[in-house]
Amino acid sequence: MLIIGECINSTTPEVLDAIAKRDVNFIRELARGQIEAGAEYIDVNAGARIDTELEDMEWLIKTVNDVVEVPLSIDSANPDTIKHGLEIYDQLLKDNNKTEIKAMVNSINGEPTHCEKVLPLVKEYDCEVIGLLMDENGIPSEPEDRVKIGSKIIDQLNKYKIPIDKLYLDMVIQPISTDSGKGITILETLKLVKQEFPEVKTVLGLSNISFGLPEKELINRTFLAMLMVNGLDAAIMNPLDRKILATLQTAKMLLNQDEFCMNYITAFRDGRL
């Protein structure tokens, strides 16, 4: 399962402070730590300071790109920020002869005007893209209605001739603290997405499920195992949490994704469990 490191997010007070102070060392160490823990993408989000989001995103991309060899996920609700971020990142990759690396865009949704602004960029820069199962009317409460938005997003990709294997559909986790049925809704939506669009990959921002509750890490890793049973392909998560990585490794073994349990045994011998 693909791990997208979530830690460089301006909604986190320490990260926001580092962005404001242009603390290069803090951000680079956070990026390095996630890579060492197994992240295959690094998500960068600068949206907390709306008035300076473009400048903050540019600084984050330049700061992180200097110390990682994995792709970045450009994370913003603002198409202008995504555009600027992709321009900066593409030039950095060209300057460093890393043109084989392609960004991820996080994200589009089912709102047609939003797709019209972002999908041409996805096409131009040959990106992976996350599609949120929400639209101009918000997040549907019923799994079936979220799946309908998935069809709209796929239609938009086809319109721009973007290969379907570039898409990750995000079921949009909402905090279970606001409604104890939210976890079931996500699991049911994931099952339906896998049935309706078997060729499309799936992703979730895992830590959203535990917002406002104690022992967040326990909730996150328990939910991750449940999602993996239902076929989740990728998670935006905290790879610095050793226990969630242990859960991930164990779940892979139990789901027959670890031949002869060798990766699990190696992780045990390395002290990673």
Residue frames relative to the residue before (quaternion, step in Angstrom):
aa qw qx qy qz dx dy dz
M 1.0000 0.0000 0.0000 0.0000 0.00 0.00 0.00
L 0.4754 -0.6951 0.4732 0.2587 3.52 -0.96 0.95
I 0.1841 -0.7733 0.5995 0.0930 3.58 -0.91 0.97
I 0.1017 -0.7636 0.6370 0.0277 3.55 -0.81 1.12
G 0.3469 -0.7763 0.4894 0.1934 3.57 -0.43 1.20
E 0.2692 -0.8258 0.4862 0.0959 3.55 -0.66 1.17
C 0.5187 0.7467 -0.3611 0.2072 3.57 1.22 -0.44
I 0.6753 0.4488 -0.3146 0.4934 3.63 1.10 -0.47
N 0.3189 0.7334 -0.5071 0.3214 3.50 0.42 1.35
S 0.4396 -0.7506 0.4357 0.2312 3.55 -0.64 1.14
T 0.5401 0.5942 -0.4242 0.4186 3.61 1.22 -0.05
T 0.5902 0.5283 -0.3627 0.4910 3.58 1.31 -0.20
P 0.5134 -0.6945 0.3952 0.3129 3.63 -0.59 1.07
E 0.6677 0.5065 -0.3151 0.4453 3.60 0.90 -0.87
V 0.6576 0.4945 -0.3068 0.4785 3.57 1.03 -0.78
L 0.6318 0.5310 -0.3286 0.4593 3.57 0.98 -0.84
D 0.6485 0.5095 -0.3124 0.4714 3.57 0.98 -0.84
A 0.6532 0.5130 -0.3119 0.4614 3.59 0.99 -0.83
I 0.6297 0.5189 -0.3334 0.4723 3.58 1.05 -0.75
A 0.6685 0.5126 -0.3045 0.4446 3.57 0.86 -0.97
K 0.7400 0.4014 -0.2133 0.4958 3.58 1.02 -0.83
R 0.3328 -0.7494 0.4888 0.2977 3.56 1.35 -0.18
D 0.1974 0.7977 -0.5283 0.2137 3.51 0.92 1.07
V 0.2526 -0.8183 0.5037 0.1136 3.55 0.11 1.36
N 0.6804 0.5176 -0.3074 0.4179 3.59 0.80 -0.98
F 0.6373 0.5302 -0.3379 0.4455 3.59 0.96 -0.83
I 0.6969 0.4742 -0.2785 0.4604 3.58 0.81 -1.00
R 0.6690 0.5010 -0.3126 0.4514 3.59 0.92 -0.83
E 0.6468 0.5022 -0.3281 0.4710 3.58 0.97 -0.74
L 0.6299 0.5241 -0.3300 0.4687 3.58 1.06 -0.71
A 0.6438 0.5060 -0.3151 0.4798 3.58 1.03 -0.75
R 0.6668 0.5074 -0.3034 0.4537 3.58 0.86 -0.99
G 0.6556 0.5358 -0.3161 0.4280 3.57 0.91 -0.91
Q 0.6632 0.5025 -0.3076 0.4616 3.56 0.98 -0.81
I 0.6359 0.5190 -0.3262 0.4690 3.58 1.02 -0.78
E 0.6616 0.5120 -0.3042 0.4557 3.57 0.90 -0.92
A 0.6831 0.4815 -0.2772 0.4740 3.58 1.15 -0.65
G 0.6892 -0.5207 0.2740 0.4229 3.59 1.24 -0.07
A 0.4079 0.7077 -0.4880 0.3075 3.63 1.20 0.14
E 0.2565 -0.7808 0.5573 0.1188 3.56 -0.99 0.92
Y 0.7208 0.1479 -0.1531 0.6597 3.55 1.39 -0.12
I 0.2151 -0.7330 0.6233 0.1672 3.55 -1.25 0.48
D 0.2733 -0.7575 0.5761 0.1399 3.55 -0.67 1.14
V 0.0632 -0.7841 0.6167 0.0299 3.57 -0.97 0.89
N 0.0109 -0.8028 0.5915 -0.0741 3.53 -0.70 1.20
A 0.0500 -0.8123 0.5809 -0.0149 3.57 -0.79 1.08
G 0.3651 0.8176 -0.4032 0.1890 3.57 1.27 0.26
A 0.5177 0.6756 -0.4198 0.3152 3.61 1.16 -0.31
R 0.7312 0.3056 -0.2033 0.5750 3.59 1.11 -0.65
I 0.2650 -0.8298 0.4697 0.1434 3.55 0.19 1.34
D 0.6926 0.5113 -0.2888 0.4189 3.57 0.85 -0.94
T 0.7805 0.2738 -0.1530 0.5407 3.60 1.13 -0.53
E 0.2627 0.8167 -0.4909 0.1516 3.59 1.22 0.33
L 0.6517 0.5239 -0.3343 0.4349 3.62 0.87 -0.86
E 0.6887 0.4706 -0.2826 0.4737 3.57 0.86 -0.95
D 0.6541 0.5129 -0.3119 0.4603 3.57 1.00 -0.84
M 0.6439 0.5130 -0.3254 0.4650 3.59 1.00 -0.80
E 0.6344 0.5250 -0.3334 0.4590 3.59 0.94 -0.83
W 0.6651 0.4998 -0.3067 0.4624 3.59 0.90 -0.89
L 0.6505 0.5179 -0.3208 0.4535 3.60 0.95 -0.86
I 0.6619 0.5123 -0.3134 0.4485 3.57 0.85 -0.96
K 0.6798 0.4822 -0.2960 0.4666 3.59 0.84 -0.91
T 0.6651 0.5172 -0.3002 0.4472 3.57 0.97 -0.86
V 0.7091 0.4491 -0.2610 0.4768 3.58 0.88 -0.94
N 0.6509 0.5482 -0.3309 0.4077 3.59 0.87 -0.90
D 0.5985 0.5962 -0.3554 0.4000 3.59 1.11 -0.61
V 0.8054 0.3081 -0.1302 0.4894 3.59 1.10 -0.63
V 0.7184 0.3899 -0.2712 0.5083 3.64 1.18 0.11
E 0.2978 -0.7429 0.5752 0.1688 3.53 -1.28 0.50
V 0.5844 0.5469 -0.3827 0.4614 3.59 1.24 0.28
P 0.6207 -0.5657 0.3797 0.3880 3.61 -1.17 0.41
L 0.3781 -0.6901 0.5689 0.2389 3.52 -1.31 0.45
S 0.2860 -0.7036 0.6233 0.1860 3.51 -1.26 0.60
I 0.2430 -0.7820 0.5619 0.1167 3.57 -0.50 1.24
D 0.0858 -0.8576 0.5052 -0.0451 3.53 -0.19 1.39
S 0.3675 0.7058 -0.5399 0.2745 3.56 -0.46 1.24
A 0.4174 -0.6731 0.5514 0.2622 3.53 -1.26 0.55
N 0.6420 0.5307 -0.2978 0.4664 3.57 1.32 -0.23
P 0.4051 -0.7361 0.4824 0.2478 3.63 -0.49 1.12
D 0.6196 0.5467 -0.3522 0.4395 3.61 1.05 -0.65
T 0.6415 0.5082 -0.3181 0.4787 3.56 1.07 -0.73
I 0.6272 0.5244 -0.3315 0.4709 3.58 1.00 -0.81
K 0.6533 0.5192 -0.3126 0.4537 3.58 0.89 -0.92
H 0.6833 0.4751 -0.2884 0.4735 3.57 0.83 -0.97
G 0.6524 0.5268 -0.3156 0.4441 3.57 0.94 -0.87
L 0.6701 0.4919 -0.3018 0.4669 3.58 0.94 -0.85
E 0.6224 0.5382 -0.3405 0.4550 3.59 1.01 -0.73
I 0.6752 0.4891 -0.2865 0.4720 3.57 0.88 -0.98
Y 0.6873 0.4955 -0.2867 0.4470 3.57 0.84 -1.00
D 0.6433 0.5292 -0.3237 0.4486 3.58 0.94 -0.88
Q 0.6666 0.4965 -0.3079 0.4630 3.58 0.94 -0.83
L 0.6284 0.5290 -0.3326 0.4634 3.58 1.03 -0.75
L 0.6537 0.5117 -0.3122 0.4619 3.57 0.96 -0.86
K 0.6536 0.5019 -0.3132 0.4720 3.58 0.98 -0.81
D 0.6581 0.5252 -0.3105 0.4412 3.58 0.94 -0.88
N 0.7616 0.3571 -0.1749 0.5117 3.57 1.14 -0.72
N 0.4632 -0.7116 0.4221 0.3177 3.58 1.28 0.37
K 0.4659 0.6538 -0.4552 0.3851 3.55 0.94 0.97
T 0.2028 0.8423 -0.4848 0.1198 3.58 1.10 0.63
E 0.5527 0.5964 -0.4082 0.4150 3.61 1.22 -0.18
I 0.6090 0.5347 -0.3504 0.4695 3.60 1.24 -0.36
K 0.0965 -0.7925 0.6016 0.0264 3.56 -0.92 0.95
A 0.4824 -0.6855 0.4710 0.2749 3.55 -0.98 0.87
M 0.2951 -0.6665 0.6343 0.2575 3.49 -1.44 0.06
V 0.2529 -0.7439 0.5974 0.1605 3.58 -1.07 0.76
N 0.0193 -0.7873 0.6146 -0.0457 3.53 -0.78 1.11
S 0.7238 -0.5209 -0.4399 -0.1064 1.66 -0.35 2.45
I 0.3771 -0.6331 0.5873 0.3347 3.52 -1.41 -0.22
N 0.1680 -0.7521 0.6151 0.1665 3.56 -1.32 -0.05
G 0.7195 -0.4820 0.3041 0.3969 3.56 -1.28 -0.11
E 0.4788 0.6547 -0.4511 0.3724 3.59 1.24 0.08
P 0.4664 -0.7269 0.4177 0.2821 3.64 -0.48 1.15
T 0.6688 0.5068 -0.3242 0.4368 3.61 0.88 -0.84
H 0.6227 0.5275 -0.3383 0.4686 3.58 1.10 -0.66
C 0.6467 0.5121 -0.3165 0.4684 3.57 0.96 -0.85
E 0.6411 0.5466 -0.3206 0.4328 3.58 0.99 -0.83
K 0.6863 0.4700 -0.2800 0.4793 3.56 1.11 -0.63
V 0.7760 0.3926 -0.1880 0.4564 3.58 0.93 -0.87
L 0.6597 0.5534 -0.3376 0.3804 3.61 0.86 -0.84
P 0.5968 0.5303 -0.3981 0.4517 3.67 0.98 -0.48
L 0.6273 0.5184 -0.3331 0.4763 3.60 1.13 -0.61
V 0.6182 0.5370 -0.3334 0.4672 3.57 1.03 -0.80
K 0.6551 0.5015 -0.2965 0.4810 3.56 1.02 -0.86
E 0.6805 0.5177 -0.2957 0.4259 3.58 0.82 -1.01
Y 0.7899 0.3175 -0.1515 0.5023 3.57 0.90 -0.95
D 0.4123 -0.7501 0.4433 0.2661 3.58 1.32 0.23
C 0.2522 0.8190 -0.4712 0.2088 3.55 0.99 0.95
E 0.4380 -0.5334 0.6209 0.3717 3.44 -1.47 0.05
V 0.0874 -0.8119 0.5757 0.0416 3.60 -1.10 0.54
I 0.3019 -0.7241 0.5962 0.1703 3.53 -1.10 0.83
G 0.1389 -0.7931 0.5908 0.0518 3.56 -0.88 1.02
L 0.2752 -0.7796 0.5457 0.1372 3.57 -0.55 1.19
L 0.3786 -0.7279 0.5261 0.2237 3.58 -0.91 0.90
M 0.5066 0.5505 -0.4781 0.4601 3.49 0.52 1.37
D 0.1217 -0.7979 0.5857 0.0743 3.57 -1.21 0.36
E 0.8002 -0.2937 0.2025 0.4821 3.58 -1.24 -0.38
N 0.6678 0.4815 -0.2946 0.4852 3.59 1.25 -0.30
G 0.6413 -0.5325 0.3219 0.4490 3.58 1.28 0.05
I 0.6591 -0.4675 0.4010 0.4314 3.54 -1.27 -0.55
P 0.3767 -0.7387 0.5016 0.2465 3.63 -0.50 1.07
S 0.4673 -0.6836 0.4880 0.2760 3.55 -1.10 0.67
E 0.7256 0.4211 -0.2355 0.4907 3.59 1.11 -0.63
P 0.5599 -0.6256 0.4257 0.3376 3.61 -0.94 0.84
E 0.6396 0.5472 -0.3341 0.4241 3.59 0.94 -0.85
D 0.6685 0.4962 -0.2997 0.4660 3.58 1.03 -0.76
R 0.6097 0.5253 -0.3552 0.4756 3.58 1.11 -0.57
V 0.6355 0.5308 -0.3249 0.4570 3.57 1.02 -0.79
K 0.6049 0.5524 -0.3538 0.4515 3.61 1.05 -0.69
I 0.6308 0.5094 -0.3328 0.4815 3.58 1.06 -0.71
G 0.5866 0.5701 -0.3617 0.4471 3.58 1.09 -0.66
S 0.6376 0.5206 -0.3217 0.4679 3.59 1.01 -0.79
K 0.6399 0.5254 -0.3180 0.4619 3.58 1.03 -0.82
I 0.6530 0.5086 -0.3134 0.4656 3.58 0.97 -0.86
I 0.6518 0.5081 -0.3143 0.4671 3.59 0.94 -0.85
D 0.6201 0.5350 -0.3378 0.4638 3.59 1.02 -0.75
Q 0.6517 0.5126 -0.3116 0.4641 3.57 1.01 -0.81
L 0.6284 0.5193 -0.3372 0.4708 3.60 1.01 -0.74
N 0.6467 0.5154 -0.3157 0.4653 3.56 0.98 -0.86
K 0.6052 0.5735 -0.3436 0.4320 3.58 1.04 -0.78
Y 0.7596 0.3457 -0.1828 0.5196 3.57 1.00 -0.84
K 0.4336 -0.7332 0.4280 0.3020 3.57 1.35 0.24
I 0.3328 0.7122 -0.5270 0.3229 3.54 0.96 1.01
P 0.4809 -0.6858 0.4514 0.3078 3.64 -0.68 0.99
I 0.5390 -0.6598 0.4257 0.3048 3.55 -0.95 0.92
D 0.6268 0.5517 -0.3534 0.4218 3.60 1.12 -0.50
K 0.5480 0.5862 -0.4025 0.4406 3.60 1.30 0.10
L 0.6692 0.5546 -0.2721 0.4130 3.57 1.25 -0.45
Y 0.0778 -0.7210 0.6857 0.0624 3.51 -1.23 0.81
L 0.2264 -0.7682 0.5824 0.1396 3.59 -0.70 1.02
D 0.2015 -0.7736 0.5974 0.0634 3.55 -0.93 1.06
M 0.3743 -0.7702 0.4821 0.1853 3.58 -0.57 1.20
V 0.3727 -0.7686 0.4341 0.2863 3.58 1.36 -0.20
I 0.1352 -0.8031 0.5797 0.0255 3.54 0.01 1.36
Q 0.1107 -0.7492 0.6498 0.0655 3.53 -1.12 0.83
P 0.6274 -0.5791 0.3494 0.3858 3.63 -1.03 0.67
I 0.4392 -0.6931 0.5106 0.2569 3.52 -0.91 0.94
S 0.5444 0.6256 -0.3938 0.3965 3.60 1.23 -0.36
T 0.6791 0.4748 -0.2931 0.4769 3.62 1.16 -0.46
D 0.7831 -0.0126 0.0465 0.6200 3.57 1.24 -0.48
S 0.3728 -0.7767 0.4614 0.2118 3.59 -0.40 1.19
G 0.6321 0.5403 -0.3405 0.4389 3.60 1.24 -0.13
K 0.4450 0.7310 -0.4403 0.2717 3.59 1.25 -0.14
G 0.6294 0.5408 -0.3459 0.4378 3.59 1.01 -0.70
I 0.6493 0.5076 -0.3075 0.4756 3.57 0.96 -0.87
T 0.6150 0.5554 -0.3449 0.4408 3.59 0.99 -0.80
I 0.6720 0.4909 -0.2996 0.4666 3.59 0.92 -0.90
L 0.6579 0.5094 -0.3187 0.4541 3.59 0.89 -0.86
E 0.6667 0.4887 -0.3005 0.4758 3.58 0.97 -0.83
T 0.6398 0.5172 -0.3259 0.4659 3.58 1.03 -0.77
L 0.6355 0.5319 -0.3262 0.4548 3.57 0.97 -0.85
K 0.6405 0.5216 -0.3236 0.4614 3.60 0.94 -0.84
L 0.6809 0.4936 -0.2875 0.4584 3.57 0.92 -0.94
V 0.6289 0.5300 -0.3338 0.4605 3.57 0.98 -0.83
K 0.6646 0.5026 -0.3041 0.4618 3.58 0.93 -0.86
Q 0.6545 0.5041 -0.3080 0.4719 3.59 1.09 -0.69
E 0.7398 0.4405 -0.2272 0.4551 3.57 0.85 -1.03
F 0.8068 0.1479 -0.0416 0.5705 3.58 1.01 -0.83
P 0.0595 -0.8592 0.5064 0.0430 3.63 0.57 1.07
E 0.6619 0.5167 -0.3102 0.4457 3.59 1.19 -0.49
V 0.6360 0.5412 -0.3178 0.4490 3.61 1.28 -0.25
K 0.3879 -0.7110 0.5370 0.2361 3.57 -1.01 0.81
T 0.2848 -0.7666 0.5599 0.1330 3.55 -1.24 0.52
V 0.0405 -0.7845 0.6185 -0.0194 3.55 -1.17 0.71
L 0.0526 -0.7849 0.6159 0.0423 3.55 -1.24 0.47
G 0.3950 -0.6531 0.5866 0.2709 3.54 -1.23 0.58
L 0.3028 -0.8503 0.3973 0.1657 3.50 0.25 1.37
S 0.7116 0.5068 -0.2896 0.3909 3.59 0.77 -0.99
N 0.4928 0.6618 -0.4375 0.3575 3.61 1.21 -0.19
I 0.5962 0.6052 -0.3677 0.3781 3.59 1.07 -0.67
S 0.7656 0.4134 -0.1932 0.4534 3.60 1.00 -0.81
F 0.3454 0.7751 -0.4814 0.2194 3.60 1.26 0.01
G 0.8328 0.2274 -0.1805 0.4714 3.55 -0.94 0.97
L 0.6790 0.4736 -0.2859 0.4826 3.59 1.25 0.00
P 0.5181 -0.6143 0.4793 0.3528 3.61 -1.18 0.47
E 0.8198 0.2229 -0.1867 0.4934 3.55 -1.32 0.40
K 0.0114 0.8521 -0.5213 0.0457 3.55 0.89 1.02
E 0.6510 0.5422 -0.3283 0.4175 3.58 0.91 -0.90
L 0.6178 0.5389 -0.3379 0.4623 3.59 1.05 -0.74
I 0.6582 0.5010 -0.3049 0.4720 3.58 0.92 -0.90
N 0.6706 0.5199 -0.3088 0.4297 3.57 0.85 -0.97
R 0.7286 0.4382 -0.2748 0.4491 3.58 0.75 -0.94
T 0.6006 0.5374 -0.3615 0.4689 3.59 1.13 -0.55
F 0.6763 0.4859 -0.2922 0.4703 3.57 0.92 -0.91
L 0.5955 0.5719 -0.3650 0.4303 3.60 1.05 -0.72
A 0.6614 0.5022 -0.3125 0.4611 3.60 0.88 -0.89
M 0.6453 0.5122 -0.3197 0.4680 3.60 1.00 -0.79
L 0.6584 0.5073 -0.3065 0.4638 3.58 0.98 -0.81
M 0.6395 0.5346 -0.3302 0.4429 3.58 0.97 -0.79
V 0.5986 0.5561 -0.3559 0.4536 3.59 1.07 -0.69
N 0.7398 0.4051 -0.2063 0.4960 3.55 1.11 -0.76
G 0.6787 -0.5851 0.2546 0.3635 3.56 1.24 0.48
L 0.2845 0.7708 -0.5278 0.2152 3.61 1.15 0.39
D 0.3209 -0.7866 0.5062 0.1482 3.57 -0.89 1.00
A 0.8123 0.0400 0.0277 0.5812 3.61 1.06 -0.69
A 0.1024 -0.7860 0.6062 0.0649 3.55 -1.20 0.53
I 0.2986 -0.6737 0.6444 0.2043 3.51 -1.14 0.80
M 0.1992 0.8084 -0.5001 0.2381 3.55 -0.18 1.30
N 0.5540 -0.5995 0.4699 0.3358 3.51 -1.37 0.11
P 0.1923 -0.8197 0.5266 0.1171 3.63 -0.19 1.18
L 0.5561 0.6036 -0.3986 0.4094 3.59 1.26 -0.07
D 0.5657 0.5590 -0.3795 0.4728 3.58 1.33 -0.10
R 0.3337 -0.7867 0.4873 0.1795 3.59 -0.21 1.29
K 0.6548 0.5344 -0.3293 0.4209 3.58 0.99 -0.75
I 0.6570 0.4877 -0.3347 0.4675 3.59 0.99 -0.70
L 0.6188 0.5195 -0.3531 0.4717 3.61 1.09 -0.56
A 0.6232 0.5231 -0.3368 0.4739 3.58 1.08 -0.67
T 0.6304 0.5184 -0.3248 0.4778 3.57 1.04 -0.78
L 0.6393 0.5342 -0.3153 0.4544 3.57 0.97 -0.89
Q 0.6789 0.4894 -0.2938 0.4618 3.58 0.87 -0.93
T 0.6647 0.5021 -0.3010 0.4642 3.57 0.98 -0.85
A 0.6470 0.5185 -0.3185 0.4594 3.58 0.97 -0.83
K 0.6113 0.5431 -0.3492 0.4577 3.59 1.00 -0.77
M 0.6520 0.5170 -0.3124 0.4583 3.57 0.93 -0.89
L 0.7091 0.4692 -0.2657 0.4544 3.57 0.83 -1.00
L 0.6923 0.4440 -0.2645 0.5036 3.58 1.22 -0.47
N 0.5197 -0.6760 0.3905 0.3470 3.58 1.26 0.43
Q 0.4768 0.6400 -0.4571 0.3924 3.56 1.02 0.88
D 0.6892 0.3873 -0.2446 0.5614 3.58 1.29 0.39
E 0.2561 -0.8239 0.4860 0.1393 3.54 0.14 1.34
F 0.8492 0.0084 -0.0814 0.5217 3.52 -0.88 1.14
C 0.5296 -0.6720 0.3819 0.3493 3.61 1.25 0.50
M 0.2992 0.8143 -0.4679 0.1685 3.57 1.24 0.34
N 0.6622 0.4958 -0.3250 0.4583 3.61 0.92 -0.79
Y 0.6194 0.5307 -0.3374 0.4700 3.57 1.08 -0.71
I 0.6660 0.5012 -0.3005 0.4637 3.58 0.90 -0.93
T 0.6383 0.5218 -0.3195 0.4671 3.58 1.02 -0.83
A 0.6466 0.5164 -0.3154 0.4646 3.57 0.97 -0.87
F 0.6363 0.5202 -0.3264 0.4669 3.59 1.03 -0.77
R 0.6764 0.4930 -0.2970 0.4596 3.58 0.88 -0.93
D 0.6944 0.4618 -0.2711 0.4806 3.59 1.11 -0.67
G 0.5130 -0.6718 0.4052 0.3483 3.58 1.26 0.01
R 0.4728 0.7036 -0.4190 0.3251 3.59 1.21 0.42
L 0.6480 0.4999 -0.3343 0.4673 3.59 1.26 0.04
